[in-house]
C-alpha cells in the first residue's frame, strides 16, 4: 500500500529561534509553532483552539530562520511528520510527533520581522538617541510643492469588470 507524508502549516512562532550546528557542520534549529483552529462554541461565540507543533529545520533553511524569525513571527512550513522514540533518564519510554520542515515561507511585514542584526542596530541607535536612517528606496513625498493628491478613481464606465 502506498503512503503519503506531507504537512503544510501556517502559524506563529512561540519562541525565538536558536540555531546550533551538529559535528558535521550542518545547521539545525527547532521551532515551536502555534497554529490556531478557530471554531464556534455551543453559545455561538468564536473561540481559538491553538495547536502547538514542534518543527525542525536543517541547513540553509535553519540559518535563514535564525536570522529573520523571532517569537511571534508568522511563517508557513511545509514538510513531513516524524515520530521520535527514546528512553528518558527515569527509564520511561518517551515519544513525540514533530514536523521536519523542508520548505519555509516567511509571512507578514511587521517591524518585528526585520533581520535580528537590523533590529539590534535600531535598538543601539535608539539607546544613543539617534534616528533611524532614511529608507533605502525613494518614495514620493506625501505633501509638498509637487504633491497633487491621490490619483482620481477611474470613471465608472471604465471599470475593468
PyMOL commands that set and color helices and strands:
alter all, ss='L'
color gray80, all
select helices_A, chain A and resi 59-68+111-113+116-127+156-158
alter helices_A, ss='H'
color red, helices_A
select strands_A, chain A and resi 7-13+18-21+27-40+46-58+74-87+93-107
alter strands_A, ss='S'
color yellow, strands_A
deselect
rebuild
show_as cartoon
